[in-house]
Amino acid sequence: MKLTVIDTPGFGDQINNENCWEPIEKYINEQYEKFLKEEVNIARKKRIPDTRVHCCLYFISPTGHSLRPLDLEFM
């Protein structure tokens, strides 16, 4: 099994975090669209490279406080 790990260091660390999850969401959607385009081709490849995101681990800071609004919005 091939596993690819993508890290997003600094996510949510800016002063203005409005819509900061959109590049991540865009990347995930692009990978699904790319796979779908390959899959619906009449003369498709024997083995389509699967670059889709199958799992997302979201680590929450252990501050002892409740979730940040950004955490709730992103999830």
HELIX and SHEET records of a PDB file:
HELIX    1   1 GLU A   22  VAL A   40  1                                  19    
HELIX    2   2 PRO A   69  PHE A   74  1                                   6    
END                                                                             
